[in-house]
Amino acid sequence: MIFCGIFFGLAGYGSWRYGRQQQSGRHMILGVALMGYSYFIPHLWMNLTIGGLLIVLLFWP
């Protein structure tokens, strides 16, 4: 579970930096959500589901 938090946290940090550079509020908000949600989710399957959903929303047009 710690590896999921690290992976999604790194993806969120990358998304936040990209959003800050491109001035895209959507990427910044999703990046912050990816960095922080895993601290509040106790179950692995919920962690993977929510993280996957947030990653998909990053690339959704």
PyMOL commands that place a pseudoatom at each C-alpha (Angstrom):
pseudoatom trace, name=CA, resn=MET, resi=1, chain=A, elem=C, hetatm=0, pos=[0.000, 0.000, 0.000]
pseudoatom trace, name=CA, resn=ILE, resi=2, chain=A, elem=C, hetatm=0, pos=[2.909, 2.325, 0.643]
pseudoatom trace, name=CA, resn=PHE, resi=3, chain=A, elem=C, hetatm=0, pos=[4.093, 1.773, -2.918]
pseudoatom trace, name=CA, resn=CYS, resi=4, chain=A, elem=C, hetatm=0, pos=[0.703, 2.869, -4.262]
pseudoatom trace, name=CA, resn=GLY, resi=5, chain=A, elem=C, hetatm=0, pos=[0.955, 6.056, -2.228]
pseudoatom trace, name=CA, resn=ILE, resi=6, chain=A, elem=C, hetatm=0, pos=[4.452, 6.722, -3.525]
pseudoatom trace, name=CA, resn=PHE, resi=7, chain=A, elem=C, hetatm=0, pos=[3.497, 5.989, -7.145]
pseudoatom trace, name=CA, resn=PHE, resi=8, chain=A, elem=C, hetatm=0, pos=[0.345, 8.102, -7.141]
pseudoatom trace, name=CA, resn=GLY, resi=9, chain=A, elem=C, hetatm=0, pos=[2.107, 10.818, -5.160]
pseudoatom trace, name=CA, resn=LEU, resi=10, chain=A, elem=C, hetatm=0, pos=[4.857, 11.057, -7.762]
pseudoatom trace, name=CA, resn=ALA, resi=11, chain=A, elem=C, hetatm=0, pos=[2.293, 11.109, -10.564]
pseudoatom trace, name=CA, resn=GLY, resi=12, chain=A, elem=C, hetatm=0, pos=[0.439, 13.859, -8.709]
pseudoatom trace, name=CA, resn=TYR, resi=13, chain=A, elem=C, hetatm=0, pos=[3.602, 15.886, -8.232]
pseudoatom trace, name=CA, resn=GLY, resi=14, chain=A, elem=C, hetatm=0, pos=[4.373, 15.605, -11.944]
pseudoatom trace, name=CA, resn=SER, resi=15, chain=A, elem=C, hetatm=0, pos=[0.842, 16.632, -12.809]
pseudoatom trace, name=CA, resn=TRP, resi=16, chain=A, elem=C, hetatm=0, pos=[0.963, 19.586, -10.424]
pseudoatom trace, name=CA, resn=ARG, resi=17, chain=A, elem=C, hetatm=0, pos=[4.268, 20.804, -11.889]
pseudoatom trace, name=CA, resn=TYR, resi=18, chain=A, elem=C, hetatm=0, pos=[2.924, 20.441, -15.421]
pseudoatom trace, name=CA, resn=GLY, resi=19, chain=A, elem=C, hetatm=0, pos=[-0.232, 22.325, -14.485]
pseudoatom trace, name=CA, resn=ARG, resi=20, chain=A, elem=C, hetatm=0, pos=[1.756, 25.096, -12.846]
pseudoatom trace, name=CA, resn=GLN, resi=21, chain=A, elem=C, hetatm=0, pos=[4.020, 25.447, -15.885]
pseudoatom trace, name=CA, resn=GLN, resi=22, chain=A, elem=C, hetatm=0, pos=[1.107, 25.419, -18.367]
pseudoatom trace, name=CA, resn=GLN, resi=23, chain=A, elem=C, hetatm=0, pos=[-1.184, 27.357, -16.026]
pseudoatom trace, name=CA, resn=SER, resi=24, chain=A, elem=C, hetatm=0, pos=[-3.764, 24.581, -16.145]
pseudoatom trace, name=CA, resn=GLY, resi=25, chain=A, elem=C, hetatm=0, pos=[-5.932, 24.571, -13.057]
pseudoatom trace, name=CA, resn=ARG, resi=26, chain=A, elem=C, hetatm=0, pos=[-7.328, 21.136, -13.859]
pseudoatom trace, name=CA, resn=HIS, resi=27, chain=A, elem=C, hetatm=0, pos=[-3.911, 19.473, -13.779]
pseudoatom trace, name=CA, resn=MET, resi=28, chain=A, elem=C, hetatm=0, pos=[-2.927, 21.324, -10.618]
pseudoatom trace, name=CA, resn=ILE, resi=29, chain=A, elem=C, hetatm=0, pos=[-6.090, 20.289, -8.762]
pseudoatom trace, name=CA, resn=LEU, resi=30, chain=A, elem=C, hetatm=0, pos=[-5.841, 16.664, -9.888]
pseudoatom trace, name=CA, resn=GLY, resi=31, chain=A, elem=C, hetatm=0, pos=[-2.149, 16.659, -8.951]
pseudoatom trace, name=CA, resn=VAL, resi=32, chain=A, elem=C, hetatm=0, pos=[-2.898, 17.838, -5.422]
pseudoatom trace, name=CA, resn=ALA, resi=33, chain=A, elem=C, hetatm=0, pos=[-5.691, 15.262, -5.163]
pseudoatom trace, name=CA, resn=LEU, resi=34, chain=A, elem=C, hetatm=0, pos=[-3.322, 12.488, -6.280]
pseudoatom trace, name=CA, resn=MET, resi=35, chain=A, elem=C, hetatm=0, pos=[-0.694, 13.567, -3.776]
pseudoatom trace, name=CA, resn=GLY, resi=36, chain=A, elem=C, hetatm=0, pos=[-3.081, 13.725, -0.838]
pseudoatom trace, name=CA, resn=TYR, resi=37, chain=A, elem=C, hetatm=0, pos=[-5.906, 11.218, -1.163]
pseudoatom trace, name=CA, resn=SER, resi=38, chain=A, elem=C, hetatm=0, pos=[-3.903, 8.138, -0.183]
pseudoatom trace, name=CA, resn=TYR, resi=39, chain=A, elem=C, hetatm=0, pos=[-3.440, 9.467, 3.357]
pseudoatom trace, name=CA, resn=PHE, resi=40, chain=A, elem=C, hetatm=0, pos=[-7.204, 9.161, 3.940]
pseudoatom trace, name=CA, resn=ILE, resi=41, chain=A, elem=C, hetatm=0, pos=[-8.015, 5.862, 2.187]
pseudoatom trace, name=CA, resn=PRO, resi=42, chain=A, elem=C, hetatm=0, pos=[-7.487, 2.776, 4.405]
pseudoatom trace, name=CA, resn=HIS, resi=43, chain=A, elem=C, hetatm=0, pos=[-8.023, -0.075, 1.903]
pseudoatom trace, name=CA, resn=LEU, resi=44, chain=A, elem=C, hetatm=0, pos=[-5.738, -1.102, -0.943]
pseudoatom trace, name=CA, resn=TRP, resi=45, chain=A, elem=C, hetatm=0, pos=[-8.480, -1.779, -3.479]
pseudoatom trace, name=CA, resn=MET, resi=46, chain=A, elem=C, hetatm=0, pos=[-10.065, 1.622, -2.801]
pseudoatom trace, name=CA, resn=ASN, resi=47, chain=A, elem=C, hetatm=0, pos=[-6.648, 3.240, -3.073]
pseudoatom trace, name=CA, resn=LEU, resi=48, chain=A, elem=C, hetatm=0, pos=[-6.035, 1.634, -6.472]
pseudoatom trace, name=CA, resn=THR, resi=49, chain=A, elem=C, hetatm=0, pos=[-9.536, 2.432, -7.734]
pseudoatom trace, name=CA, resn=ILE, resi=50, chain=A, elem=C, hetatm=0, pos=[-9.483, 6.099, -6.772]
pseudoatom trace, name=CA, resn=GLY, resi=51, chain=A, elem=C, hetatm=0, pos=[-5.901, 6.562, -7.935]
pseudoatom trace, name=CA, resn=GLY, resi=52, chain=A, elem=C, hetatm=0, pos=[-6.671, 4.934, -11.259]
pseudoatom trace, name=CA, resn=LEU, resi=53, chain=A, elem=C, hetatm=0, pos=[-9.732, 7.106, -11.699]
pseudoatom trace, name=CA, resn=LEU, resi=54, chain=A, elem=C, hetatm=0, pos=[-7.749, 10.271, -10.982]
pseudoatom trace, name=CA, resn=ILE, resi=55, chain=A, elem=C, hetatm=0, pos=[-5.030, 9.195, -13.447]
pseudoatom trace, name=CA, resn=VAL, resi=56, chain=A, elem=C, hetatm=0, pos=[-7.689, 8.594, -16.115]
pseudoatom trace, name=CA, resn=LEU, resi=57, chain=A, elem=C, hetatm=0, pos=[-9.139, 12.055, -15.443]
pseudoatom trace, name=CA, resn=LEU, resi=58, chain=A, elem=C, hetatm=0, pos=[-5.708, 13.568, -16.063]
pseudoatom trace, name=CA, resn=PHE, resi=59, chain=A, elem=C, hetatm=0, pos=[-5.711, 12.292, -19.635]
pseudoatom trace, name=CA, resn=TRP, resi=60, chain=A, elem=C, hetatm=0, pos=[-9.442, 12.643, -20.339]
pseudoatom trace, name=CA, resn=PRO, resi=61, chain=A, elem=C, hetatm=0, pos=[-9.982, 15.362, -22.970]
for i in range(1, 61): cmd.bond("trace and resi %d" % i, "trace and resi %d" % (i + 1))
show_as sticks, trace
zoom trace
